[in-house]
Amino acid sequence: MRIRLFVVLAIIANVGVPGVAAAQEPVDCGPKGEKHEIIKHKGEHSIPRPKAGRSMIVIVVGGSFYKSYQQKLAVNGQWRAVMNESQYSVVELEPGLQKLCWAVRSGNRDDNFLLLTTKPDETYFIRGTVTKGISEIDPAEGQKLVAKMTYVTFEAKDAK
């Protein structure tokens, strides 16, 4: 019995299980040195449903007093959301394993990661803060937070 268990564990360690192996891979945030401009959208904005076969992440920023610091979400190594305090953004993507990285401009923090496996046609709520990083939150809580926040998108700024 012990030998069989050892063989099974050895096979898993060498061959790997997709979820376990992915958790051990290094996760990078977005490209270094890239500058971004936040674009505020006035008026009420509802959270759209993801397009058929796609997943959606709603990222909300709140819970600290650092209003002037840009906070960024990278998904699979690309910046996908750039915000300040009390703002939210929406990211649509292909379903599957998402490597999320939260970076705060002020402290060059890029060590807060979250691995999330998204499913087609599903929406996920993520909360980010300067001090606690990112975590998945309950959709009902996410909806309440979004109602109090400003919807934003971003664009890359030319380096000078």
C-alpha positions as CSV (number, residue, x, y, z in Angstrom):
1,M,0.0,0.0,0.0
2,R,2.8,2.5,0.9
3,I,4.7,1.8,-2.3
4,R,1.6,2.4,-4.5
5,L,0.9,5.7,-2.7
6,F,4.5,6.7,-3.1
7,V,4.3,5.9,-6.8
8,V,1.1,7.9,-7.3
9,L,2.6,10.9,-5.4
10,A,5.8,10.6,-7.5
11,I,3.8,10.6,-10.7
12,I,1.8,13.6,-9.7
13,A,5.0,15.5,-8.7
14,N,6.7,14.7,-12.0
15,V,3.8,14.8,-14.4
16,G,1.9,17.5,-12.5
17,V,-1.7,18.2,-12.0
18,P,-2.7,21.3,-14.0
19,G,-4.1,23.3,-11.0
20,V,-1.2,22.4,-8.7
21,A,1.5,23.0,-11.3
22,A,0.0,26.3,-12.3
23,A,0.1,27.5,-8.7
24,Q,3.9,27.0,-8.6
25,E,4.7,28.9,-11.8
26,P,5.9,32.5,-11.3
27,V,3.3,35.1,-11.9
28,D,4.4,38.4,-13.4
29,C,2.4,41.6,-13.2
30,G,2.2,43.7,-16.4
31,P,5.0,45.3,-18.3
32,K,7.3,47.4,-16.2
33,G,7.5,51.2,-16.8
34,E,4.2,51.4,-18.7
35,K,2.3,54.6,-17.7
36,H,-1.5,54.8,-17.7
37,E,-4.2,57.4,-17.7
38,I,-7.5,56.7,-15.9
39,I,-10.6,57.7,-17.8
40,K,-13.7,58.3,-15.6
41,H,-17.1,57.6,-17.0
42,K,-19.9,59.8,-15.6
43,G,-23.4,58.6,-15.0
44,E,-24.7,55.2,-13.9
45,H,-23.1,52.1,-15.4
46,S,-24.5,48.7,-15.0
47,I,-22.3,45.6,-15.1
48,P,-22.8,44.0,-18.5
49,R,-23.1,40.2,-18.9
50,P,-20.0,38.6,-20.5
51,K,-20.3,37.8,-24.2
52,A,-21.3,34.2,-24.9
53,G,-18.6,31.8,-24.0
54,R,-16.5,34.5,-22.2
55,S,-15.8,35.3,-18.5
56,M,-15.9,38.6,-16.7
57,I,-14.0,40.0,-13.8
58,V,-15.3,43.1,-12.0
59,I,-12.5,44.7,-10.0
60,V,-13.4,47.2,-7.2
61,V,-10.9,49.3,-5.3
62,G,-11.7,50.4,-1.8
63,G,-10.9,50.1,1.8
64,S,-8.0,52.5,2.3
65,F,-7.2,56.2,2.5
66,Y,-4.7,56.3,-0.4
67,K,-6.9,58.1,-2.9
68,S,-4.1,59.3,-5.1
69,Y,-2.2,56.1,-5.7
70,Q,-2.8,54.2,-9.0
71,Q,-3.7,50.5,-8.4
72,K,-3.4,48.1,-11.2
73,L,-4.7,44.6,-12.1
74,A,-2.7,42.5,-14.5
75,V,-4.3,39.4,-15.9
76,N,-1.9,36.8,-17.3
77,G,0.9,39.4,-17.5
78,Q,-1.0,42.2,-19.2
79,W,-2.4,45.3,-17.5
80,R,-6.2,45.0,-17.7
81,A,-7.5,47.6,-15.1
82,V,-6.0,50.8,-13.7
83,M,-7.9,52.6,-10.9
84,N,-7.7,54.8,-7.9
85,E,-9.7,54.5,-4.6
86,S,-13.5,54.1,-4.9
87,Q,-13.4,53.1,-8.5
88,Y,-14.2,49.9,-10.4
89,S,-13.5,48.4,-13.8
90,V,-14.7,45.4,-15.9
91,V,-12.4,42.9,-17.6
92,E,-13.8,40.4,-20.2
93,L,-11.6,37.4,-21.0
94,E,-11.4,33.8,-22.2
95,P,-12.5,31.3,-19.5
96,G,-9.8,29.3,-17.8
97,L,-7.0,29.7,-15.3
98,Q,-6.4,33.5,-14.7
99,K,-3.2,34.6,-13.1
100,L,-4.1,37.9,-11.4
101,C,-1.5,40.3,-10.0
102,W,-2.2,43.4,-8.0
103,A,0.3,46.3,-8.1
104,V,0.2,49.6,-6.2
105,R,2.2,52.4,-7.8
106,S,3.2,54.0,-4.5
107,G,5.0,51.1,-3.0
108,N,5.9,49.2,-6.2
109,R,4.1,46.3,-4.7
110,D,3.7,43.6,-7.3
111,D,3.7,40.6,-5.0
112,N,0.0,40.1,-4.5
113,F,-1.3,37.3,-6.7
114,L,-4.6,35.4,-7.1
115,L,-5.1,32.4,-9.2
116,L,-8.7,32.2,-10.4
117,T,-10.3,29.6,-12.7
118,T,-13.1,31.3,-14.6
119,K,-16.0,29.6,-16.3
120,P,-17.8,30.6,-19.5
121,D,-20.7,33.1,-19.0
122,E,-19.8,33.8,-15.4
123,T,-18.9,37.1,-13.6
124,Y,-16.4,37.2,-10.7
125,F,-16.0,40.1,-8.3
126,I,-12.5,41.0,-7.0
127,R,-11.7,43.6,-4.4
128,G,-8.3,45.4,-4.3
129,T,-6.8,47.5,-1.6
130,V,-3.4,49.1,-1.0
131,T,-2.8,47.3,2.2
132,K,-4.5,43.9,1.7
133,G,-4.0,43.3,-2.0
134,I,-6.7,41.4,-3.9
135,S,-9.3,38.8,-3.0
136,E,-12.4,37.3,-4.5
137,I,-15.6,38.6,-2.9
138,D,-19.3,37.5,-2.9
139,P,-21.2,38.8,-5.9
140,A,-23.8,40.5,-3.7
141,E,-21.1,42.4,-1.8
142,G,-19.5,43.3,-5.1
143,Q,-22.8,44.7,-6.4
144,K,-23.2,46.9,-3.3
145,L,-19.6,48.2,-3.6
146,V,-20.0,49.0,-7.4
147,A,-23.2,51.0,-6.7
148,K,-21.1,53.5,-4.6
149,M,-18.1,53.7,-7.0
150,T,-17.1,55.4,-10.3
151,Y,-16.7,53.3,-13.4
152,V,-13.3,53.8,-15.1
153,T,-11.3,52.5,-17.9
154,F,-7.7,53.4,-18.8
155,E,-5.3,53.9,-21.7
156,A,-1.5,53.8,-22.0
157,K,0.2,57.2,-21.9
158,D,3.1,58.0,-24.1
159,A,6.4,57.8,-22.3
160,K,8.3,61.1,-22.2
